[in-house]
Amino acid sequence: MEEELRRRKLEEALEVKSLRRIISAYLNYPEAAEEDIRRYERCFRRLPPAHKALLSSQPHKFQKLRWCISQNSYFIFEMLKAFEPPLDMSQDIDISEDRYMENDTDKHLFSGETSLLPRSGSKTDKPHFAFSSEEGGNEIYRSTKPETVSEVSLEKKIESLNGDAGRCSMGSEYKGKAENAGVNGFQSVKNHPPVSCVHDGGGHVSSSPDWLEPSLQYHVPLVDVDKVRCIIRNIVRDWASEGQKEREECYKPILKELERLFPSRSRESPPACLVPGAGLGRLALEISSLGFISQGNEFSYYMMICSSFILNNCQVPDEWTIYPWIHSNCNSLSDDDQLRPVSVPDIHPASAGITEGFSMCGGDFVEVYSDTSQVGVWDAVVTCFFLDTAHNIVEYIEIISIILKSGGVWINLGPLLYHFADTYNQGEEMSIELSLEDVKRVALHYGFKIEKESIIETTYTTNPRSMMQNRYYAAFWTMRKKPATGERK
Ligand SMILES: C[S@@+](CC[C@H](N)C(=O)[O-])C[C@H]1O[C@@H](n2cnc3c(N)ncnc32)[C@H](O)[C@@H]1O
């Protein structure tokens, strides 16, 4: 008993530490981006005068980049302020002796894709990610242990959105950067104040939560800040008009297939659909809007913090302006392209006509859905760019088969770019890498019958105006779980 308690406490402490690291990565974003600009400036200064004269607009571009960074930082900071950690962030693990976390610190928690949640052998009854309060909570998120599919009343939760737009207060590091940011001709974009603090009516500075205190943050490796940049690109995929084409290619075929397979979706008893690896939640939301009880599952706090903000806190379309493409000078057709603003979200999530029961469930797919309460619960499982995140894809397929109702459908779209393949320095990382042919063979073994399959050409978080466009030829299929022998179709 005592042993169990100690184990849980340790687990929670590790989660707090991991969450701090992710928050720190977000908070380190402006500093890391500023460092890039300083590098550009150093290189520029080394040019011979004649070359400098030829490129006289470069210093102005660097200033514009600073402005864009301050805007992105502002968005990030407001997002963090809106976040309600599901853990007691005041409990401390000693971070004093390890202020700079090396790459492989917390390896067991940060295997590959950064996850807050231990990947194995650590089931707890306590929710890992319980954002919502019992009564009147306005968030969609809830615990990792979904007892029944329909227990969360999303409409109620998403209805009473609260927002705090226009205010900010931030740590001193960020403040310094933001104050530098004004650039003539670059302030006319519709956006929020780039400067550090806004006073409320009573002359008070709006304060940020204790756990955002700069003194509590880690110095994180750049690879963590890179993840923040990836999230910014993911925001475009899911929540910007610029992402429309990608969504048409990836989400539309799935949505059309769901509509075809479930032509009559009654309000009284809507079909239930699970979206593992839901990313920033757009696909899960679209499925909900079609009349399904939809649950997204996601294990990355990077993603969860951001999707929670967009789903729960954004109050109008185009509320925020971000600059997603500023972090690469490569393959730009023009500086204007690189510096162009993107408005998000393209829709107001709470007005998207969601079906009651929409939820986002934090946690590792394997851990959460191998729970016995999940057996035969789902009418449909939708995996989009998810299957190849597995350490063991066979386990994913097995679980999908188990949690589907008899006769339920599995719709998949994505490549097989196994996330744990070729991971340098992580030789012991488990990674089963099967060909498409073998994946289908495994699926047949677990009782699936292929009803439809094709290849879909698409991109993933690609800058549509870049001179480089990586394209995937993604497998798209619908499989049906065969009814058990003796069972009627
Ligand atoms: C390539 S992204 C795809 C996101 C989204 N489906 C889309 O199409 O934009 C894969 C997502 O799966 C999540 N993920 C990876 N492994 C997971 C796991 N074991 N359990 C839950 N989510 C996981 C990642 O954090 C990431 O958000």
The ligand as an SDF file (V2000), in Angstrom:
LIG
                    3D

 27 29  0  0  0  0  0  0  0  0999 V2000
    1.6860   12.7810  -37.0550 C   0  0  0  0  0  0  0  0  0  0  0  0
    0.6560   13.3970  -35.7890 S   0  0  0  0  0  0  0  0  0  0  0  0
   -0.9550   13.3720  -36.5640 C   0  0  0  0  0  0  0  0  0  0  0  0
   -1.9420   14.2720  -35.8840 C   0  0  0  0  0  0  0  0  0  0  0  0
   -3.3150   14.3280  -36.5490 C   0  0  0  0  0  0  0  0  0  0  0  0
   -3.9520   13.0490  -36.5730 N   0  0  0  0  0  0  0  0  0  0  0  0
   -3.1890   14.8960  -37.9410 C   0  0  0  0  0  0  0  0  0  0  0  0
   -3.4710   14.1770  -38.9110 O   0  0  0  0  0  0  0  0  0  0  0  0
   -2.8190   16.0720  -38.0480 O   0  0  0  0  0  0  0  0  0  0  0  0
    0.5700   12.0190  -34.6870 C   0  0  0  0  0  0  0  0  0  0  0  0
   -0.0780   12.3980  -33.3860 C   0  0  0  0  0  0  0  0  0  0  0  0
   -0.2230   11.2340  -32.5920 O   0  0  0  0  0  0  0  0  0  0  0  0
    0.1620   11.5450  -31.2560 C   0  0  0  0  0  0  0  0  0  0  0  0
    0.5980   10.2790  -30.6500 N   0  0  0  0  0  0  0  0  0  0  0  0
    1.7200    9.5850  -30.9380 C   0  0  0  0  0  0  0  0  0  0  0  0
    1.7600    8.4580  -30.2170 N   0  0  0  0  0  0  0  0  0  0  0  0
    0.6460    8.4340  -29.4550 C   0  0  0  0  0  0  0  0  0  0  0  0
    0.1220    7.5310  -28.4990 C   0  0  0  0  0  0  0  0  0  0  0  0
    0.7750    6.4100  -28.2030 N   0  0  0  0  0  0  0  0  0  0  0  0
   -1.0470    7.8080  -27.9110 N   0  0  0  0  0  0  0  0  0  0  0  0
   -1.7230    8.9450  -28.2220 C   0  0  0  0  0  0  0  0  0  0  0  0
   -1.2700    9.8440  -29.1190 N   0  0  0  0  0  0  0  0  0  0  0  0
   -0.1050    9.6020  -29.7270 C   0  0  0  0  0  0  0  0  0  0  0  0
    1.2610   12.5660  -31.4170 C   0  0  0  0  0  0  0  0  0  0  0  0
    1.4650   13.3110  -30.2420 O   0  0  0  0  0  0  0  0  0  0  0  0
    0.7490   13.3820  -32.5820 C   0  0  0  0  0  0  0  0  0  0  0  0
   -0.0780   14.4120  -32.1480 O   0  0  0  0  0  0  0  0  0  0  0  0
  1  2  1  0
  2  3  1  0
  2 10  1  0
  3  4  1  0
  4  5  1  0
  5  6  1  0
  5  7  1  0
  7  8  2  0
  7  9  1  0
 10 11  1  0
 11 12  1  0
 11 26  1  0
 12 13  1  0
 13 14  1  0
 13 24  1  0
 14 15  1  0
 14 23  1  0
 15 16  2  0
 16 17  1  0
 17 18  1  0
 17 23  2  0
 18 19  1  0
 18 20  2  0
 20 21  1  0
 21 22  2  0
 22 23  1  0
 24 25  1  0
 24 26  1  0
 26 27  1  0
M  CHG  2   2   1   9  -1
M  END
$$$$
